[in-house]
Amino acid sequence: MSPARLLATWFGCGYSKFAPGTVGTLGTLPFAYFLHTFGIVPYWVGTVLVTLAGVWASGRVATELGVEDPQSVVIDEVSGTLIAIGIASGLAFRESFVLFGIAVLGFRLFDIWKPGPIDSVQSLPGGWGIMADDVLAGIAAGLLAEAVSPLILG
């Protein structure tokens, strides 16, 4: 398996017969936890690197397969999930599994529903279009979790 395909499918998560996007999201959680243990700066550096590598890998695999946005490509879900969790955890990296859950579920909701600009950015070329909607969905989900955090954290 090529490095682009390995990354784009998030080490095979994208080959799930059932809900590969959700499997890719769930496959992100151990990596998010790993990054989280190093603090906020390494977390965001890792998130940016995954996102940029995802533009390359998703574009390359889409070209190889001749499909605009292959279902097996889930690196976009990885990026969106990392962004949502990163925003939800805030600057102090508060520990709240409830907020993480809201961020992850919110990401899946926004990724599937694709309201407004989340849908329109898919028209960007190549890997940019594959990744951009999930980046925006991750931002929206993270902001949603932050908005409800005073209700949860008091």
Buried (B, 14 or more C-beta within 10 A) or exposed (E): EEEBBBBBBBBBBBBBEEEBBBBBBBBBBEBBEEBBEEEBEEBBEBBEEBBEBBBBBBBBBBEEBEEEBBEBBBBBBBBBBBBBBBBBBBEEEEEBEBBBEBBBBBBBBBBEEBEEEBEEBBEBEBBBBBBBBBBBBBBBBBBBBBEBBEEEEE
